[in-house]
Amino acid sequence: MTGLDGDVMARAVKIDVVPLSALGEVVALLAGRETFSLSWIAGRGRYEIDVRYCEEIRGIPPGSTVNADVVAAHRCGAPALPRLMTGIPSRVADQAATNDPPF
């Protein structure tokens, strides 16, 4: 998935939509990959991508927020990271079938 990572001074980022477990986030960070929060905003009918800063990494573990997953920056050919099972990727797959962007 590709999108902007914030509301102000956003930059384009590519992310894997596979939700990470806490171990997955640690492995991603040690590999030099940024992590992001991928949130479904029902009132707006779209996804939002927000970079995770050290305060969020320490205080808000993956899987602890409703309708939000922790995902890693995409890196072609990188091995799979430990994942967390949630419902957000199914929404991404549904959107891909209609060719509508999910954000």
Backbone as CSV, one residue per row, in Angstrom:
resi,resn,N_x,N_y,N_z,CA_x,CA_y,CA_z,C_x,C_y,C_z
1,MET,0.855,-1.154,0.000,0.000,0.000,0.000,0.907,1.224,0.000
2,THR,0.517,2.235,-0.715,1.258,3.492,-0.767,0.321,4.608,-0.338
3,GLY,0.835,5.549,0.445,0.037,6.686,0.878,0.901,7.715,1.565
4,LEU,0.268,8.772,2.011,0.969,9.825,2.744,0.951,9.490,4.216
5,ASP,2.055,9.778,4.919,2.191,9.332,6.307,1.800,10.362,7.353
6,GLY,1.094,11.376,6.989,0.684,12.351,7.991,-0.184,13.429,7.386
7,ASP,-0.678,14.305,8.234,-1.547,15.385,7.769,-0.770,16.623,7.357
8,VAL,0.353,16.874,8.008,1.155,18.067,7.729,2.534,17.623,7.265
9,MET,3.017,18.184,6.174,4.334,17.857,5.622,4.487,16.357,5.419
10,ALA,3.468,15.753,4.872,3.458,14.308,4.664,4.428,13.922,3.558
11,ARG,4.898,12.684,3.652,5.742,12.122,2.595,5.109,10.810,2.154
12,ALA,5.348,10.457,0.915,4.812,9.203,0.395,5.607,8.036,0.971
13,VAL,4.889,7.035,1.458,5.528,5.838,2.000,4.861,4.604,1.408
14,LYS,5.627,3.522,1.343,5.109,2.221,0.935,5.167,1.332,2.159
15,ILE,4.046,0.685,2.458,3.979,-0.171,3.649,3.486,-1.554,3.271
16,ASP,3.858,-2.526,4.100,3.274,-3.850,4.023,2.004,-3.812,4.867
17,VAL,0.929,-4.396,4.389,-0.323,-4.335,5.144,-0.467,-5.465,6.147
18,VAL,0.559,-6.276,6.294,0.531,-7.359,7.273,0.736,-6.768,8.666
19,PRO,-0.233,-6.933,9.569,-0.098,-6.360,10.910,0.980,-7.077,11.713
20,LEU,1.808,-6.312,12.388,2.924,-6.863,13.149,2.544,-7.166,14.591
21,SER,3.171,-8.189,15.131,3.119,-8.442,16.568,4.176,-7.553,17.203
22,ALA,4.251,-7.548,18.526,5.280,-6.759,19.206,6.672,-7.219,18.767
23,LEU,6.860,-8.532,18.662,8.142,-9.055,18.191,8.409,-8.615,16.757
24,GLY,7.387,-8.619,15.923,7.528,-8.183,14.535,7.975,-6.743,14.432
25,GLU,7.443,-5.897,15.314,7.857,-4.486,15.282,9.322,-4.356,15.685
26,VAL,9.748,-5.100,16.683,11.152,-5.058,17.106,12.060,-5.519,15.971
27,VAL,11.690,-6.621,15.325,12.499,-7.142,14.219,12.574,-6.124,13.085
28,ALA,11.447,-5.500,12.758,11.424,-4.485,11.696,12.339,-3.308,12.046
29,LEU,12.240,-2.819,13.266,13.061,-1.677,13.675,14.546,-2.026,13.672
30,LEU,14.884,-3.234,14.121,16.285,-3.663,14.106,16.819,-3.821,12.690
31,ALA,15.930,-4.100,11.749,16.320,-4.227,10.344,16.361,-2.874,9.643
32,GLY,16.071,-1.807,10.382,16.112,-0.468,9.801,14.853,-0.064,9.060
33,ARG,13.760,-0.761,9.312,12.487,-0.436,8.673,11.628,0.372,9.643
34,GLU,11.097,1.491,9.188,10.179,2.280,10.021,8.892,1.497,10.229
35,THR,8.189,1.822,11.308,6.874,1.230,11.530,5.826,2.341,11.546
36,PHE,4.619,1.950,11.173,3.514,2.899,11.028,2.263,2.329,11.666
37,SER,1.355,3.214,12.019,0.028,2.828,12.454,-0.885,2.940,11.238
38,LEU,-1.557,1.854,10.895,-2.525,1.837,9.805,-3.897,1.770,10.445
39,SER,-4.663,2.849,10.339,-5.954,2.966,11.030,-7.092,3.075,10.032
40,TRP,-8.179,2.374,10.348,-9.408,2.507,9.569,-10.242,3.587,10.226
41,ILE,-10.527,4.668,9.504,-11.327,5.788,10.003,-12.718,5.646,9.387
42,ALA,-13.622,5.013,10.140,-14.948,4.682,9.610,-15.727,5.931,9.200
43,GLY,-15.641,6.996,9.987,-16.380,8.222,9.675,-15.954,8.857,8.371
44,ARG,-14.737,8.581,7.947,-14.228,9.131,6.690,-14.178,8.084,5.586
45,GLY,-14.386,6.814,5.968,-14.370,5.743,4.982,-13.013,5.542,4.329
46,ARG,-11.951,5.660,5.099,-10.613,5.526,4.529,-9.610,5.065,5.584
47,TYR,-8.433,4.744,5.118,-7.324,4.396,5.989,-6.446,5.614,6.205
48,GLU,-5.758,5.631,7.333,-4.746,6.656,7.583,-3.467,5.963,8.010
49,ILE,-2.360,6.465,7.503,-1.037,5.938,7.822,-0.312,7.005,8.635
50,ASP,0.148,6.629,9.815,0.896,7.555,10.671,2.172,6.885,11.146
51,VAL,3.286,7.595,11.024,4.557,7.056,11.490,4.490,6.867,13.004
52,ARG,5.113,5.811,13.511,5.160,5.559,14.955,6.465,6.121,15.507
53,TYR,6.322,7.016,16.452,7.481,7.606,17.116,7.819,6.790,18.360
54,CYS,8.977,7.045,18.945,9.460,6.228,20.067,8.460,6.188,21.226
55,GLU,7.735,7.266,21.470,6.756,7.269,22.563,5.646,6.258,22.297
56,GLU,5.198,6.183,21.045,4.140,5.236,20.686,4.669,3.800,20.688
57,ILE,5.886,3.619,20.221,6.473,2.290,20.198,6.589,1.750,21.621
58,ARG,7.001,2.608,22.550,7.142,2.183,23.950,5.807,2.031,24.655
59,GLY,4.856,2.921,24.385,3.636,2.974,25.187,2.392,2.351,24.588
60,ILE,2.383,2.107,23.276,1.184,1.569,22.618,1.601,0.349,21.800
61,PRO,1.603,-0.829,22.405,2.063,-2.023,21.690,1.109,-2.429,20.566
62,PRO,1.625,-3.136,19.567,0.758,-3.630,18.494,-0.401,-4.454,19.046
63,GLY,-1.576,-4.265,18.467,-2.756,-5.012,18.878,-3.520,-4.393,20.030
64,SER,-3.057,-3.262,20.557,-3.724,-2.665,21.714,-4.704,-1.553,21.341
65,THR,-4.803,-1.204,20.072,-5.689,-0.132,19.632,-6.741,-0.698,18.676
66,VAL,-7.997,-0.356,18.911,-9.090,-0.825,18.063,-8.992,-0.159,16.692
67,ASN,-9.215,-0.921,15.640,-9.201,-0.446,14.253,-7.872,0.169,13.833
68,ALA,-6.785,-0.268,14.442,-5.460,0.199,14.038,-4.471,-0.940,14.164
69,ASP,-3.639,-1.072,13.162,-2.585,-2.085,13.176,-1.234,-1.400,13.051
70,VAL,-0.216,-2.079,13.524,1.154,-1.624,13.346,1.707,-2.384,12.154
71,VAL,2.229,-1.645,11.181,2.770,-2.238,9.962,4.167,-1.681,9.718
72,ALA,4.930,-2.354,8.873,6.301,-1.934,8.588,6.397,-1.304,7.206
73,ALA,7.419,-0.474,7.035,7.726,0.055,5.713,8.054,-1.111,4.796
74,HIS,7.621,-1.033,3.559,7.860,-2.113,2.607,9.325,-2.135,2.194
75,ARG,9.868,-3.327,2.094,11.211,-3.519,1.563,11.141,-4.755,0.671
76,CYS,11.360,-4.547,-0.624,11.291,-5.661,-1.572,12.268,-6.761,-1.189
77,GLY,11.796,-7.985,-1.206,12.625,-9.140,-0.932,12.920,-9.390,0.535
78,ALA,12.403,-8.547,1.425,12.650,-8.737,2.855,11.866,-9.945,3.356
79,PRO,12.436,-10.691,4.322,11.707,-11.844,4.859,10.458,-11.406,5.625
80,ALA,9.516,-12.322,5.742,8.282,-12.024,6.475,8.589,-11.743,7.939
81,LEU,7.837,-10.831,8.521,7.996,-10.463,9.922,6.926,-11.150,10.761
82,PRO,7.188,-11.398,12.071,6.154,-11.971,12.936,4.897,-11.105,12.913
83,ARG,3.765,-11.736,12.667,2.533,-10.971,12.457,1.514,-11.177,13.546
84,LEU,0.531,-10.276,13.554,-0.586,-10.298,14.478,-1.844,-10.474,13.643
85,MET,-2.754,-11.329,14.048,-3.971,-11.575,13.283,-5.037,-10.534,13.621
86,THR,-5.460,-9.757,12.622,-6.529,-8.768,12.790,-7.376,-8.734,11.533
87,GLY,-8.372,-7.862,11.517,-9.272,-7.791,10.377,-8.943,-6.739,9.348
88,ILE,-7.985,-5.894,9.576,-7.726,-4.802,8.642,-7.276,-5.291,7.266
89,PRO,-6.372,-6.278,7.132,-5.959,-6.687,5.788,-7.112,-7.152,4.905
90,SER,-8.165,-7.738,5.472,-9.282,-8.161,4.642,-9.973,-6.959,4.010
91,ARG,-10.030,-5.852,4.706,-10.605,-4.638,4.121,-9.735,-4.159,2.965
92,VAL,-8.423,-4.241,3.110,-7.522,-3.827,2.035,-7.752,-4.699,0.813
93,ALA,-7.891,-6.004,1.005,-8.136,-6.919,-0.111,-9.471,-6.593,-0.781
94,ASP,-10.498,-6.272,0.000,-11.796,-5.911,-0.563,-11.683,-4.664,-1.423
95,GLN,-10.936,-3.677,-0.961,-10.761,-2.440,-1.716,-9.976,-2.697,-2.994
96,ALA,-8.969,-3.570,-2.933,-8.153,-3.866,-4.106,-8.995,-4.492,-5.213
97,ALA,-10.002,-5.266,-4.836,-10.862,-5.908,-5.826,-11.670,-4.894,-6.622
98,THR,-11.944,-3.731,-6.047,-12.720,-2.709,-6.753,-11.830,-1.657,-7.407
99,ASN,-10.514,-1.766,-7.214,-9.544,-0.801,-7.737,-9.678,0.580,-7.146
100,ASP,-10.400,0.708,-6.050,-10.509,1.977,-5.348,-9.389,2.063,-4.315
101,PRO,-8.730,3.206,-4.174,-7.707,3.297,-3.142,-8.347,3.218,-1.757
102,PRO,-7.695,2.528,-0.802,-8.294,2.334,0.517,-8.045,3.484,1.483
103,PHE,-7.729,4.659,0.988,-7.478,5.804,1.872,-8.055,7.057,1.292
